[in-house]
Amino acid sequence: MTWYVQLQQANQILASREAEASRLRLARLAAGQVSRLGQRPPAGPTRRLAARVALIVGRNATRVAAALDAETVRAA
């Protein structure tokens, strides 16, 4: 098979799955089951800790970059 035929088959599979998903969504809405896509489950303690660590590392990296940039400006 050529890449074009494979691409067409993939597009057909995607289109059929999207149509099925749309049909299921409409059926749920008609049945009164509203999906809660905007709501996320609460973040666990491990996830919150990882987010804090990433925030601290990002802030420190920004400070180091600003300090190095200030030194470069002063030297020029």
N, C-alpha and C positions, 0 to 999 in steps of 0.2 A: 504494500500500500504506500501511496505517496503521502507526503505530509498534508497535502490539501484535503485528501479524502479523510484522513484522521481528524483534521480540524473540523470538517463538516460533520463527522460523526459525533465529535465532542460537543459541538454547538447544538446538534439535535438532542443529545442526552440532556444538556443543560436546559434547553427550552422545554422539554417534557417535564423535567423536575420542577422548574419554575411554575409551569402551568398546574402541576399537581399541588404544589405548595399554595398557590393562589386559591385553588379550589378548596383546600382544607381550611385556609384562613376564612374564606367566605362562609363555609359551613359552620365554623366555630362562632363567627359573629352572628350568624342567623340563629344559632342555638343559644345565644346570650353569653357565651364564654368569651369575655374580653381578655385578650392576652396582655400581660404586664411586661412588655419589652423594656420600658424605661426604668423598671425597678431592678436593682441588683441585690444579690444577697450581701449581708454585712461582711466586711472584710475581717478575716481572722487575725489573731495577734501576730502570727508569723509574717503575714502580708504587710501589716502596719509597720512592723519592725524593719522589714526590707525597704519599705517606702521611706522611712525616716533615715535609714543609712544612705540610701540613694540621694536624698535631699541634702544631707550633710556633706557627702562627697561632692555633689554638684556645686554647692555653695563654696566649698574650699577650693575647688578647681577654678571657679570663677574669680575668687580672690587672688589666687596665684597668677592667673592669666592677667588680671588687671595690674598686679604689682610688676610683673615682667614687662607689660606694655608701658607702664609709667617709667620704668628704668630705661627702656628703649627710647622713649620720647626725650627724657632728660639727657641721654648720651648724644643724641643727634643735634 
